Amino acid sequence: MTREAAKGSLLILPVLLLMTLPTPVRAGACAAAPVVARGEESSFVWLAKTKARANWRRKVRSMPGLGPGYANWARAENTEERCLSGPAGAICIFTGTPCLP
């Protein structure tokens, strides 16, 4: 190996090492896919929404790679709140992509 080739490989080694390190998650980063959660049936729509939001947060907190930092519905992107009402009460389904602050 020539002296120039040895120097070149020594310069490349730190770059390769930096490329293999995990990259930190930057603030404002969002999950790759939306999370869907359904609440329990309730007599009132506001209560059905509260239950669906709580289930969404619980589901996000328990997902590998996400956790409590992502579990804020107000920071989620592409959110959708669907509620169905009938004679027995209301049920809601929340869909949203979890994001960091």
Secondary structure in CASP SS format (residue, H / E / C, confidence):
PFRMAT SS
TARGET T0000
AUTHOR 0000-0000-0000
METHOD secondary structure of the structure
MODEL  1
M C 1.00
T C 1.00
R H 1.00
E H 1.00
A H 1.00
A H 1.00
K H 1.00
G H 1.00
S H 1.00
L H 1.00
L H 1.00
I H 1.00
L H 1.00
P H 1.00
V H 1.00
L H 1.00
L H 1.00
L H 1.00
M H 1.00
T H 1.00
L C 1.00
P C 1.00
T C 1.00
P C 1.00
V C 1.00
R C 1.00
A C 1.00
G C 1.00
A C 1.00
C E 1.00
A C 1.00
A C 1.00
A C 1.00
P C 1.00
V E 1.00
V E 1.00
A E 1.00
R E 1.00
G C 1.00
E C 1.00
E C 1.00
S E 1.00
S C 1.00
F C 1.00
V H 1.00
W H 1.00
L H 1.00
A H 1.00
K H 1.00
T H 1.00
K H 1.00
A H 1.00
R H 1.00
A H 1.00
N H 1.00
W H 1.00
R H 1.00
R H 1.00
K H 1.00
V H 1.00
R H 1.00
S H 1.00
M C 1.00
P C 1.00
G C 1.00
L C 1.00
G C 1.00
P H 1.00
G H 1.00
Y H 1.00
A C 1.00
N C 1.00
W H 1.00
A H 1.00
R H 1.00
A C 1.00
E E 1.00
N E 1.00
T E 1.00
E E 1.00
E E 1.00
R E 1.00
C E 1.00
L E 1.00
S E 1.00
G E 1.00
P C 1.00
A C 1.00
G E 1.00
A E 1.00
I E 1.00
C E 1.00
I E 1.00
F E 1.00
T E 1.00
G E 1.00
T E 1.00
P C 1.00
C E 1.00
L C 1.00
P C 1.00
END
